[in-house]
Amino acid sequence: MSLLDYFKTKKKPNTASTAKERLQIIVAHQRGERDAPDYFPQMKQEIIEVIRKYVQVDTDQISVQLDQNDDRLSVLELNVTLPEK
């Protein structure tokens, strides 16, 4: 085996990791195309439930908003008024 043969050989990429990367790109692209996320109400409820596990808070003291910029960036804003001890 010559030194040039060593540099010519290329390892084939793992097909499972390639498929995973492609699927992540497709999912990210599809999420960017949706105007109104259908998962938002459920996500909001789950966030409220997690907060209630640790702190007794009324629902009106929690505000969850999703803002979308023109650059197709989404910002999740969460405001919680915590009770004083």
C-alpha positions in Angstrom: 0.0 0.0 0.0 1.5 3.3 -1.1 1.1 6.6 0.6 -1.1 7.9 -2.2 -3.6 5.0 -1.8 -4.0 6.0 1.9 -5.2 9.5 0.9 -7.5 8.3 -1.9 -9.6 6.1 0.3 -12.6 7.9 1.8 -14.8 6.5 4.5 -18.5 6.3 3.6 -20.7 8.3 6.0 -23.1 6.4 8.3 -26.4 6.3 6.5 -28.4 6.5 9.7 -26.8 9.7 10.8 -27.2 11.1 7.3 -30.9 10.3 7.3 -31.3 11.8 10.8 -29.6 15.1 9.6 -31.8 15.3 6.6 -35.0 14.7 8.6 -34.0 17.4 11.0 -33.6 19.8 8.1 -37.0 18.9 6.7 -38.7 19.3 10.1 -37.1 22.6 10.7 -38.1 23.8 7.3 -41.7 22.7 7.8 -41.9 24.4 11.2 -40.7 27.6 9.6 -43.4 27.6 7.0 -46.3 27.3 9.4 -48.0 30.5 10.4 -49.8 29.5 13.5 -48.2 26.7 15.5 -50.8 24.1 16.5 -48.7 22.8 19.4 -48.8 26.2 21.2 -51.9 25.7 23.4 -50.6 22.3 24.7 -47.1 23.7 25.3 -48.6 26.6 27.2 -50.6 24.3 29.4 -47.5 22.0 30.1 -45.4 25.1 31.0 -48.1 26.2 33.5 -48.2 22.7 35.0 -44.5 22.6 35.5 -44.5 26.0 37.2 -47.3 24.8 39.5 -45.2 21.8 40.6 -42.8 24.1 42.3 -44.8 27.3 43.1 -48.5 27.9 43.9 -49.4 30.4 41.2 -52.8 31.5 39.7 -53.3 31.1 36.0 -53.8 34.9 35.6 -50.3 35.4 37.0 -48.7 33.6 34.1 -48.4 35.0 30.6 -47.1 33.0 27.7 -46.8 34.7 24.3 -45.3 33.6 21.0 -44.0 36.4 18.7 -42.8 35.8 15.2 -40.4 38.2 13.5 -40.1 38.9 9.8 -36.9 36.9 9.7 -39.0 33.8 10.5 -37.7 33.7 14.1 -40.0 32.8 16.9 -39.7 34.2 20.4 -41.4 32.6 23.3 -42.0 35.1 26.1 -42.9 33.8 29.6 -43.9 36.2 32.4 -44.7 34.8 35.8 -45.6 36.8 38.9 -44.2 34.9 41.8 -45.7 35.2 45.3 -43.7 36.8 48.0 -42.7 34.6 51.0 
